[in-house]
Amino acid sequence: MTNNDEQNLDRVDLEKNFLGSIESGMSLPTDKMPEHPMAPDVAAQLVQHYRLNEAKADQNLATFCTTEMEPQADKLMLSALNTNAIDKSEYPKTAAMENYCVSFLAHLWGVPDGQKMYKDFIGTSTVGSSEGCMLGGLSLLLGWKHRAKAAGFDIDDLHTHKPNLVIMSGYQVVWEKFCTYWNVELRQVPIDGEHMSMDMDHVMDYVDENTIGIVGIQGITYTGAVDDIQKLDKLVSEYNKTAVLPLRIHVDSAFGGLFAPFVDGFKPWDFRLKNVVSINVSGHKYGMVYPGIGWIVWKKNNYDYLPKEMRFQVPYLGKTVDSIAINFSHSGAHIVAQYYNFIRFGVNGFKAIMNNVRKVSLKLTDELKKFGIFEIVNDGSQLPINCWKLADDANVGWTLYDLESELAKHGWQVPAYPLPKNRDDTTISRIVVRPSMTMTIADDFIDDLHLAINGLNKAHPAPQNIFADEDTVQHMVTK
Ligand SMILES: *Cc1c(COP(=O)(O)O)cnc(C)c1O
């Protein structure tokens, strides 16, 4: 054996061993794809090591998205990962499960009696609420165009008939995207000290004949507050009595849509209301599926609510069905997982889970109040989002941004950020309580919150505390 042969043999053995591999002694490729392959175990471990300091899912209190599913669901998803949800002929059972989920949602959201069959309403899975909002917005826009044309408007004359959409100013960014992509004017109803959700005293001031619809938000991303959609529905009904073009409401219930139906304390916000025509939800928020799924349902399956030009024919079992979604290929795994969650937990299971979530959220509010320095902005008695600000009379030498950094040292992610326009001088902190946040995790968090605040008080004493400290020092010196 030559020296070279021995080295080659060593190398072959070492490649089986991650720590001794050549690659683990080198920096990760980042600019150009590497010339040579590496052993799959080595590559997999390198990627795993690279992810080392990413957030620990259960300590990430910033996200709305699911970070924990049951092992059975994990397995199901893995087995369906190689399917394509759009191939409805090849995966007819996945397509069927998609429709079953749409039907479950339509019923949860109170479709009217007499139209409780799948053919009466219509919907689709999406990649997330963003795609659902986009579709909801588009159906409002195209529906408005048809009605405006029929009413004799010259809709090509953008000076007099530029379409607009009315929404409160704490909207999620997808609505800005929608309006930019489709050249729709975004009319924001501002928030103020008294109105942290849609201002019902003024919303109708923003409406005119070019309004394609109003979006009600059942769960404002910033604060977890909800728009009073029942009130909005009344206002719209009143307006529609004399309107040339009757108005409609789309509800963005990205996170509230799979929470509100299972707990007490919400006014009607869904299809029970006359003018609500479509609703979107994120399956990957309180639908408890990993990121990559959302839903939209239209209350009635007609061309008025979901215009014909938004329905595309795809083959299905020798016939064709409507394809509505914007995205085409994506895995069927998320649909399978959503259906699993629905039949696994059932209504009572969802109730039990969401009531636990609420309990944790209320407990956090109690604990936050005990510090005596916070003002509660959202208390978890409706949607399980905890938001707070520093009270005006809180005499501390640090900010919520400092608190964010301090909590991060304990591994918790709790973002601080300003409120929307008009109130953007106010900074708040937010925790999204998700089903994976058990009371044990909440208790642990509260312990660390005490440590974090004590640490901050020491490092950044409030002005008057400095005097107090000096007094003590003086006292000790003169003694
Ligand atoms: C999260 C959210 C969205 C966007 O949803 P994705 O599922 O992340 O695409 C839209 N609207 C509201 C109110 C949200 O909270």
Ligand as a Chemical Component Dictionary entry (heavy atoms), coordinates in Angstrom:
data_LIG
# 
_chem_comp.id                   LIG 
_chem_comp.type                 NON-POLYMER 
_chem_comp.pdbx_formal_charge   0 
_chem_comp.three_letter_code    LIG 
# 
loop_
_chem_comp_atom.comp_id 
_chem_comp_atom.atom_id 
_chem_comp_atom.alt_atom_id 
_chem_comp_atom.type_symbol 
_chem_comp_atom.charge 
_chem_comp_atom.model_Cartn_x 
_chem_comp_atom.model_Cartn_y 
_chem_comp_atom.model_Cartn_z 
_chem_comp_atom.pdbx_ordinal 
LIG C1 C1 C 0 -51.400 36.246 9.181  1  
LIG C2 C2 C 0 -52.383 37.145 8.581  2  
LIG C3 C3 C 0 -52.493 37.266 7.184  3  
LIG C4 C4 C 0 -51.554 36.568 6.251  4  
LIG O1 O1 O 0 -51.719 35.206 6.396  5  
LIG P1 P1 P 0 -50.682 34.100 5.899  6  
LIG O2 O2 O 0 -51.408 32.854 6.240  7  
LIG O3 O3 O 0 -49.431 34.296 6.681  8  
LIG O4 O4 O 0 -50.459 34.288 4.448  9  
LIG C5 C5 C 0 -53.503 38.059 6.682  10 
LIG N1 N1 N 0 -54.343 38.723 7.498  11 
LIG C6 C6 C 0 -54.250 38.651 8.847  12 
LIG C7 C7 C 0 -55.238 39.394 9.701  13 
LIG C8 C8 C 0 -53.253 37.864 9.435  14 
LIG O5 O5 O 0 -53.171 37.795 10.774 15 
# 
loop_
_chem_comp_bond.comp_id 
_chem_comp_bond.atom_id_1 
_chem_comp_bond.atom_id_2 
_chem_comp_bond.value_order 
_chem_comp_bond.pdbx_ordinal 
LIG C1 C2 SING 1  
LIG C2 C3 SING 2  
LIG C2 C8 DOUB 3  
LIG C3 C4 SING 4  
LIG C3 C5 DOUB 5  
LIG C4 O1 SING 6  
LIG O1 P1 SING 7  
LIG P1 O2 DOUB 8  
LIG P1 O3 SING 9  
LIG P1 O4 SING 10 
LIG C5 N1 SING 11 
LIG N1 C6 DOUB 12 
LIG C6 C7 SING 13 
LIG C6 C8 SING 14 
LIG C8 O5 SING 15 
# 
